[in-house]
Amino acid sequence: MCGGGGVNFIDCAKIKNKGNGTILSHIVLFFARVITSVSVLSCVFACFGKKSLIRRAFTLVELLVVIAIIGVLIALLLPAVQAAREAARRMQCSNNLKQIGLAVHNFHDSRQGLVPESIGSHPNNDPFKDDESKWRPRASFWLLIMPYMERQSTYDFVSGKTENLQWAISNKYFWNALTLEEQNQMAASTSCYLCPTRRSKAKGYVGKTSNDPLTICGGKTFGPQGDYAIVVGRSSTAWANWVTDQQIVDSTDSSSSWYTGSCGPNGDPSKGGALVGPFRVASWASNSPSSWEPRDSFSRLQDGTSNQLLVGEKYIYTDDIDQCDYSATSNSDGRRKTGDCAILGGASWSALPNERSLNGGIAQSSAEKVQNWYQEPNKQWGGIHPGVCLFLAGDGSVHSISITIPTGVNSLFSRLGNVRDGNAVSIP
């Protein structure tokens, strides 16, 4: 024994002789003994050639030394704890994407088609065009997969109130007609669309004022947000014309089918090129949105499902989280803040929260302020996890893609999102 407290001298010798090679757990154990037993102090002095002493209290110097050592240990352990927490959050984020992938496949098996980008709306022949309480924005991809995300009750609730999704669901008329309990249930239903690294709860916009939330054709967008976006895009870049919200899409996906009206970013049909992303709007009979059907199947993914990106983590500037309080058509600052608006409906500018362009870039972090992110090839993806952005592939696998991957038109990243460029590149 090397002291009067019942501590084996071999333990003290190990502490004395191992030096820098001491295992951290042994160090912690040793100092725990120092703190909890006065008699251990005699062991410490004996181990270092001092006269064994039995005291009833610590000296001030000894107490300060112990506190300093504990502080150093905490400083060493804290980064490891934070890294472990981030790893757990990132795993949950990855699991969310895997569930979305399963939902896409189950939807395809059930409906014999790929999930539409949205129900969409015909700009000139919409049966509800003159009634803004029902016209735009209709159900998006994120609502359509809910029955396959164990959210059947939410889907049935919305479908029942909109006669099989033929009416708008994200405008003020729909949202403000709900009770507070129903609004909270709607917000809670999108927890599977949130990455815990960014947040754990969707806000769900409620209000009738001019600044809350996004003013858009047919009213304002109300409802819960999400942290993921579907991959859409065209064969060339043109401002924000990658947004796809029209019901008409011709056989060649050419720009001639684009809506040329004043409501939305699709004002110039000479720009944009062919639709080459995996998702397009639904198909439905004239004047009958409730008859919607999937337009495409997995055969659209000509490069193979394992080489095709479907969904990824979207960029939102840190200060814009839970915002969505400006008119999208007012200024670039307002358009930037559309990134965190409601996701369950989408049309024209209100589709921006739901999707991102395959020609867009990847942000380094959410702290990076990208003023006009919606413009190609500006950064539209990422910003959640350090160094990587998580993406879902067509085969249901999830990949961590480096934020340094080449982006822009005809880049490696854009080819991974393009369904028919003839370049079956592998996901890095």
N, C-alpha and C positions, 0 to 999 in steps of 0.2 A: 504494500500500500504506500502511496506517495503523499498521503495527507490523511487527515482525520475524518474525511467525509465518506470513506468507503469506495474511493475511486481507484481502480487498478492502475499501478505505475506504468504498465505496458501501454495503456491508453494515453497517458501523458507523454510517453516516449514517442509514440506514433505521431502525436501532434508536434512534438519538438523536432523530429528528424525528417518528416516527410517534406516540409518546406512548401515550395510552390506546387509540388505534385499532390498535395492533400486534396482529397475529394471534397466537393463543396458540402456534401451532407455531413461529413465528419466535422467540418469547421462549424457548421450550424449547431450540431450536437454539442460540441465542446463549449461554445459560447452560451448555449442554453443552460449547461451545467453551471457555468460561471454565474449566470444571473439568478438561478433558482436555489443555489446552495452556497451559503457563506463558507462552509468548510472547504469548497472547491478552490477557494483562493489560496489556501495553504498548499494545495496540489500544484497550482500554477507557479508559485514561488519555488517549490521544491524542484519542479521540472527544469527550471532555469537557474538552478544553483543558488537560490535564495533560502534563507532560513524559514523553516515552516512556521507559519503564523496562524493563529486562530483569532478571527475578529468577529465582532458582532455586527459590523456595518461596512459598507464600501467607503473608500476615500473619494473625494471629489474627482481626483485624477483618474482613478480606476473607473468611476462611473462615466466620465467623459469619453474614455477610451472605448468602453463597451458600446456606448451610444454611437460613436463614430464608426465602429466596426459594423454595427447593425445598419447604419445608414449606407455604408458601402455595399453591403450585401443586398439591401433593398434596391439600390441603384443598378446593381448587376442583374437582379432578378426581374425588375420591372419590364425592361424591353422584351425579355423572354415571355413574360405573361401576356404582354400586349400582342406579341407575334402569335401566340397560341390562340388568343381570342380572335384575331383577324383570320387565322386559318380556319377556325370554326365558322365564322361568318361567311367566309368565302366558300366553304363547303356547303353551307345552307343555300347560298346563292346558286351554286352549281346544281344542287338538288332541285331548286325551283325550275331551272332551265330544263332539267331532265324530265320533270313532270309535264312541262309545256310540250316537250318533244313527244312524250307518250300520248298526250292529248291530241296532238296533230295527227298521229298515226291512227288513233282510235276514231277520230272524226273521219279520216279517210276511209277506214273500214266500214263505218256506219253509213256515211253519206256518199260513198263512192266518189270522193273528190277531195281536193286540197282546200283547207280552210280559206275562205275569201278574205281579202284585205278589209273589206267592209261590205255591207249591203249596198252601199253607194246610193246615188240619186241621179236620175236623168235630169239635166238642167232645163230642158225645154218641154218635157212631156211628163213631168212628175204630177201625179194626181193630187198631191198636197202642196204644190208650189205656192198657191195663193193663201195658204194657211200656215203661217210661220210657227204655230204651235206644234205642227206635225212634220214640217219639211226641214230636213237636215238638222243635226247629223244623225244618221241611223247607226245601227249596231256595227261595231268594229270587230276585228279578229279576236280581241280580248274577251268580248262577251260571247262570241260564237263558240269558243272552246270551253266555256265554263261547265257545260254538262259533263265534259270529259276531264275536268279538274276537281271533281267532287263538289261542284257548285251548282248542281241542278236546280236547287230551290231559288237561287238568285236569277238564273236564266228564265225559269218558269214565271217568276214574279214580273220581270221586265217584259217578257213576251206576252203575258196576259194583259198588261196595261197598254201595249202597243199593237195589239192584234197581229201577232206573229211577226213582230219587229218591223212592221211597215211604217211606223211613225218614228219621229226623232226621239232620242232618249237622253241626250246630254244637254238639252237646252233648258232654259229657265222654267218653261211651262211644265215639263215633265218633273224636273227636280223639286220645284217649289210646291208641287201637288202632293209630294210625299210627306208623311209624318216624320218627326225627328228620329223616331225609332227606326223607321224604314231607311232613312238616310244613313244612319249609323250602321245598319246591317249591310247596306250597299258598300259602304266604305270598308267594312271589315271583310267583305267577300273577296277583296283584291289583295289580301295579305300574301298570297302566293305569287303575286307580281312585284313584290318589294324585295330589295336586297338589304339585309340587315346591316351591312357596312354603311349604307347611306341612311337608312331609317327603318323603323319597325312598324310604323302605322301610317296609313293614308289619311290625309286630312279630310277630304271630301268637302267640296266648296258649297257653301250655303249663303245665299244673299240675293238681294234684288237691286243693289246700288249700281251706278254706272261703272264703277271701277272693280266690281267683284262678280265674276271673274272675267274671262276673255269674251269680248264682244265679237261675234262672228255671224255670218249669214243665218238668219232665222233665230237670232237671240244670242244667248251666252252659253258657254259650255260649263256644265255643273257635274260634279261627281268625283269619285276617287281617282288617284293617280297611280302610276306604276313606274318601275325602273328599267323595264325592258322594251325593246322596239323590234318590229318585224323588218326584214330586209326588203326594200323596194328600190326601184331605180330605172333609169333609161340608158340607152346606149351612148348618149353624149350628155354633157352638162349644160344646163341653162337655168341660172338663177335658182328658183325653188320649184321648177317644173317636174321634179321627180315625184312629187306628191300625186298619188293615184286615187281619185275619189269618184270618177265618173262611172255611170252604169254602162254606157256604151263603150265597148272595146272591140275594134274590128279584128278581122282574122290575121292581119299583119302587125297588129299592135302599133300602127303608125300614128304619127302626130295628127293626122287628118281627123281622128276621132275625138280630138280634144275639145273640151268646152271652151268657147271663146268669149263668154260673157264677162261681166265686170266683177263677179263675186268669186274671188279666189285667185290663186297664182297662175292660172292657166290661160292667160290672156293672149298668148301668141302661139298659134298652132304650128308655126314654122320652126319652133324650137322644141327640143326635148328628145326626139328620136323614139325608137321602139322601146316598149316596155320589156325589160330583160330581167327583172327581179322575180323571185319565186311566187309572189302573191299578186293577184289581181282582184278586182271587185267582183261581186257575185253576178250571176245572170238571173234575170227575171222577166216574165212576160210583160208586155206593154201595159202600163198603168196598173201593175199589180206587184208591188214590192213584196207582199206577203208570200208570193210564189217563188221566192228566191231559191236558187240552187248553186252549188259550187260550179265555178266555171272551168276549173282545171283539175288534173289529177297529178300523181307523182311522175307521170310520163313527161310532164313539162320540164322536170329537172334533167336535162339532157346530159349533163356531166356526171350524173350519178348522185345518189343521195349522200354518200359519204364525203363527197367533195363540194357539197353545196351548203352555204350558210343560210339559215332561216331566221334566227332571232339572236339578238345580242344586247349587251348592256348599253344603255343610251347615255349620252352626255347631258348633264344639267349643271349649270354654273351654281356654285355653292349658295350664293346669295339669292338665287332664283327658285330654290326649293320651297315648295308651298306658296308660291307667288301666283302667277297667272292672273294678273290684275290690270293688264293693259290691253288696248285694242291692237289686234294683230296687224291692222292696216294703217296704224297711226305713224309708227316710226320703228327704226331698227331695234331700239331698246325694248319696245313692246313686243316685237316679233320674237326677240330672243327669249322672252319670258313665257312664250307659249310652250316651251319644252316640258313643263311640269303641269300641264292642264289635264282635264279628264280624259280617260283612255277608253271608256266603254262605248263611246260613239265617235264617229269620225267622218268628216267631209270637208273638202277644201282646206282652209287654214287649220281647222280643228282636227285634222288628221295628223298634224305635226307631232303631237305627243305620242302617237301610236307607232310611228315608223321612222326609219332613217334611211338615207341613201347609200347604196353600195359604192358610190363614188365619193363618199365623205371620208374624212380622216378620223383618227383616234386621239382623243385628248390625253395628256399626261396625268391630269388630276382634275377634280371638280373645281379646284381653286383657279384653274386656268380660264380666264374670261375670254370666250370666243363671241364677239359681238354679233356677228351674222352667221351663226352656226348653221342655219338652215340653207345657206347658199353653198353649192358645190364649188370646189372640193374642200370646203372648210370642215373643221373637226365636229363630228356629230355623234361619235361613239365614245364609250369608256368614261374614265374619270372616277371610277369607284375603287378599284384595287390597284396598289402600286405596281407599275410595270407591265400589267396585263389587262386584257379585256376578255370576258367570257362570252363565248358564242355557242349556239346550238346548231348542229349540223342536221342535214336531212335524215340521217339514219338514227337520230336520237342521241348521238354522242355529244358531249360538251368539251370544248377546247379552250385553253388559255392562250390567246393570241397576243404576242408582244405588241406593245404600243408603238414600236419602231418599224412595224411592217410597212412596206411601201403602199401608199394609198393614192387615190385619184383615178382618173379614167385610164383604163387598160393596165392598171397596176395589178400586182398579185392579189391584193385585197379585193378589188373590184371584180376580178375574175372568179373569186370564190363566191361572190354574190350573183354573178351573171349566169343565167340558166342555159344559155345557148351561144356562148362565144367560141365554142370549139376548143377551149383550153381547159382540159380536165386536170387542173393543177391540184395537188394535194394540200390539205390544211397543215401548215407548219406546226 
